[in-house]
């Protein structure tokens, strides 16, 4: 378990590599009694609703602790625990496994603001090696289109996300998996690839076809090679950033045509299991929508003798209760997705729905129906959360009506804004079309602990950054970054890349400013809608944030004393990636109707004036004889027939 | 005989009140925050403070402290790159209370709609333009006027368009569209067209410059109405001041206008629901914009809401005026280079042909120094003036300005004290320089603010063309003073009142004139209006050059 790493403070770069894909669900599951027992006699436990008395909670606590050791080896523990920093940490099941495996789950979290966050995760594991065997031709659960991409382009890791909307950290807290607005693609190639740029370009085009997206707009002008911000999430410790490519397309609009190919990658499609809920007319009637595909190699067993490929498809969506609810504060699966669940995907080994009930221990915030006896605890984003679990592989979950429609009713009203430990915002300052200034604000709301963050900024070349004007200030004082990597842009070739390691003091706002000049483009380089503005992608802030659990200094009251003297726990810090909003910058734009007018005018002048002059100068004039009369022509025809020269 | 009958004491009391600027009933910030939050907006506040260079007696404020409250309605699935603004200023009393109410109502209504693709910012600004200036500077993180404000914490990306509301009654008879912004900037004409189209659609009476449109164009009265409307627009634009809260948006290339509800004695009333529908329509249209408003004209004059005079039509009028100066300059140039008829006095002739650089430079420098004095002294020496004369700060500033201006008229005697004897060639060279200077100055002004350039050209070009040392002194001096910038301003005040159909007596006009000067200076210091420095630093020195030529010895 991750607990083994307690007290271990590795240097930042390695820690960044720890960045867990979703989040480490370091988990100590699960039900009242053992897994099977709970399922078998869930009738009596059903009657006990989620609302428990404190004694019951204490009992449960004991039961969780008792089952912990057992759970670590049971199959249920593998649900979503992938700790991939070093092979020996990875816990896998000891039971013999099929060569490929599929798991699905849905997490529903009622958000602080009153919105509903639903996060789908589908995970396909396949014990195969695309690189060694020359040709993998027999595909089971793993989608063939992606398998071919991996083997053809020697991809080691691939992360692609399509997002519509901006994650509102101040209202919603941290997402399980963050992504910037638009499309984001980052790929680690195998070190056998010689022409990385060429392969990258080709890969982007192929993915563009697979996902029906405009990824073909990825070229050298928006691709960067980050040195520290993006580390491989799978096994292997090659960190030579020459094999990494990162690009974002902030302007990409995500819609149904991107969802359909994504759904087709699932083994059950949308016919069964959780994917039944993915109806585009509901998903795109939301406040935030994000879909992603992550492919990486993971360890198959404890010793990591064999690697297998993991395909993780995630879909995050936030529904606005205010808009759809018409004042009634309740939601259900049917209301969110206009479908209910009737079965799990038959190919899935696990299929579960988790409802976050942390804020609702006594049932005073909302009530949940049907009630479930299964509870689970997990440390998500540095916070210990409690979930109600619905296991779809158990027939009993669906009850007598043979369908599951989880319903939640609120009792209290909306809350205020949150103060997430780390959040960031960005804007363009100044006015006029000549210069400007990019301000990036990073908030550390931790009351007493400072932590370092890695800031990655990729700015297109047409904003000419004046790097000498770069300032980093926190609390009114200069804050010297301990690491700066800056790659200047080349006009029409590559963007600016700025990476910085900045220490954020506790309870502070750190402001990074850099001035820029707006370039005047060539007139063919403007987009068809130049007055809309030009996009600058989100900057990426990656950090290990001290966890909320560690922040709770008074946590000793329910724990054994020997476990709590040192503040450092397994959850003492967690990895967070925060994206700022993209920028829309206006460049000096010529009046494009003016060239049109000029062209029309010039063409007219040329055509009429010069044309007629040229005509006059070059034409040879000769006197044309008046055409002969009809009689004469007839006479000539007759004469020709007779062989006599004409008149 | 009470305390306030003595003018000095009364003034002292007013001073005290304006200095304290006690917010008798300030903006209900907490209530606004709560109300906006209840409507599902992300609410932020910004506090600001500003000490005016001298007390503003029109609005009775000196040390201004306030708070802006704004709520952002986040558009679903939008990446926070674009925003639209709806603002209403909240002032003590119920001057604009209906606007705030309508704004909150619209916020609630828009919250339940799903079609928004741009973030909507609902801004309630305190102390009208000062609050607006603070908010805009905070949003764009600039500081052009040295105001203190706290940074903003919520933004919606680049603002595409903005509307300001002014409503003080729950029913209105007509809606007036105000376009003139800071330094005579105008929003894109499409914004005016949008407003007009929706007024037509909802059959709401709409006006511009407070004048209804008439259908009888060909009749004399219809034509004169249109001319009056356009003249009003020219006068307002030339003043260079923001005529509504929208005026400051234009600096940031944000198309903005103010919609003002007017409640007259007419029978047909329009209720707030209709205004709300009108605004909803406009915001939905603006929301659908793919690009900034740029297709239509930015330079125009409007004789009525449905008609406009484009830059292509009005610029030639100015061009013809400017040509006079150029022709005059050409004439002088020719006179200077053609050798004068050969006389016996050759020595004298040579002396005449090359006038000293000094004789040109000295008037130029001195008149510009006078301009600098006109720009600097009034605000700098207000305290000293208040100490020595029984006047308030504001009066001190205005009267100092007038005094410096008048003192400048005495300059010809001073300039000649330092330069050698002026020659015939000398004044020609000086006039050549002055005429070209004026042409360039007016040309640049007209490009930025046509109305101002045109009014200045109308008054300055005739004197510039005719003035020589040989014209009758008294008559010309009178004409020069009569057409000087200060007198132009005085006439403009009367003319404007006449156009507004609110003629004033000379006494009231003079008081108005003084307050206009103080407002102009305040506009410069508060919002960065350029009219005052333009007049003081460039136009007035240029006029002084001609004054100098008249008294050339």
Interface residues (C-beta under 8 A of the other chain):
Chain A: X164 X165 X166 X168 X170 X171 X181 X182 X250 X284 X285 X286 X287 X288 X289 X320 X322 X323 X414 X416 X417 X425 X427 X428 X429 X430 X431 X432 X433 X437 X439 X529 X530 X531 X532 X533 X535 X581 X582 X583 X584 X585 X586
Chain B: X37 X40 X42 X74 X76 X77 X78 X79 X80 X81 X82 X111 X112 X114 X140 X141 X142 X153 X155 X157 X158 X251 X252 X253 X290 X291 X292 X294
